[in-house]
Amino acid sequence: MTERVPGLTPVRVAIDGVDDGLVMLLAMRSRLTSLAGRIKHRAGSSGRDRQRELRIRQRAEAFGMALGLTPGVASGVLGVAIGEACRAQGLETDLDQGEQATTGGMIAPTMQTQTNTIPTPAHALLRWLPPPKRLAPLLKAVPASLQARLLERAMAKVLAGPLAGDALGFMAGRRLGIEVSDLGLHWVVELQGERLLVVDAPAEATVRGTATDLLLLAGRLEDADTLFFQRRLVLTGDVELGLTARNLLDRLPWEHVPLGLRIALNRGARLAQAARNAYSGKPA
């Protein structure tokens, strides 16, 4: 029991105090951003101030590095806070089709939850689409070997750059699980040579989420920090392996992904999100 390690308890009490302070500061920031949103609305101003967001994240990264934090940690936390503020104000972001990030070495800011732009009649029709879990029995009829080949081809296209540059070296001989909870799908991938292959072996770490949330992540409509913070993505097993893989995906140059695949992922994610909102009765 680690609780019996001498000197550990007071340190953990101090950590809990810092955590409480972080939550309080985030709550205070949320109230202030809501007030700023109301002021902007009364003044007839709308939309996101991209330049200010960029300055906030750059300042946070520089300040964090000066205090000894790993690059991107402070800016990542503020990125989650900015996303929550935009969500609360109902702000919509631009469609990113590969524009170069201008944030230096930081995790590139990805798109937050979008306002659904599908017209009302289409939104009503989407309510008739069954949720992904209803498709799970049909997917069981697809041979596992075919699923594995399709996933391997998709990974080869999306991760062509990192695979060529040895950025995935940390995955050599390591096994990462991907679980689509509502579809009942689960794969374990391993780097063998210069290819990511689906293997029949237990995973060392597993990332679990619904089909819609994983699509939102792949289509850059949500960022990993937000999804993990909201427990819509869950990481189990070897946390270090899972976080390393997640950080690699956060830094994946979106412009290196083939344009057709980027568009397909983005459109698919938007459709899945709109269908989920329509099915649950949320407004378009």
C-alpha positions, 0 to 999 in steps of 0.5 A: 500500500503506497499510503504507508510510504513515509512522507507520501501522505502530506505530499498527496494532501498538497497535490489535492490542494493544488488540484482543488485550486486548478478546478476553482480557477477553471470555474472562475475563468468559465464565469469570466469568459461567459461575461465576455461573451455577453459583452461581445453579444451586446456590442454586436460582435460574434465569432472567435478571436483567433489571434487572441486565442493564439496569444493566450496559448503561446503565452501559456506555453512560454510561461509553463516552460519557464517554470519547467513544464513540458512544452504544450502542457500549459497551452493544452490545459488552456486549449481545453478551457478555450474549447469549453468557453466556445462550447458554452457560447455556441461558437462555430469554428472553421473547417481545417483542411490542412492549414499550417499551425502557427503555434510553434511547437505547441499541440496544434489547436484542433476544432471543437464541437461544431454547431450543426449546419444541416438544415432543419428538414435534414435534421428531422430525417436524421432522427430516423437513423439508428444509433451506432450500437444498433449496427453492432450485430451487422458488423459481426458478420464482417470477417475479422480478417477484412476488418483488420486489412481495412484498418491497416490500410487506413493507418498506413495512409493517415500515418504515412509521414510518422512511419517514414520518419520513425516517429512511431519508433516507440511503438516497436514491439508494443501493442495498443488497443482500439475499442469502439464501445458502441459497435462492439469492435476491438483491435490491437495494433503493433508496429512491425518493421515499418507497418502497423498491423492488427495482431491477435494478442493482448493490448498493453494500453487501450483507448476506448470511445464511441464510434462518433467520438472517435470519428470526431477525433479523427476528423479534427472536430474535437481534440483529444484533451477535451474528449479525455477530460469529459471521459468520452475517451478512456485510456486503460492499461499502460498510461505512458504508452497511451499518452505517447500515442495520443500526443503523436496524433495531436501533433500529426500534420493534418496537411500530410493526410491525403485530401480525400481522406481528410474530407471523408473523415470530416464529413463523416464526423459531422454526419455522425455528430448531427445524427447523434444530436438529432436522435437525442433531440438536441437542436440542429 
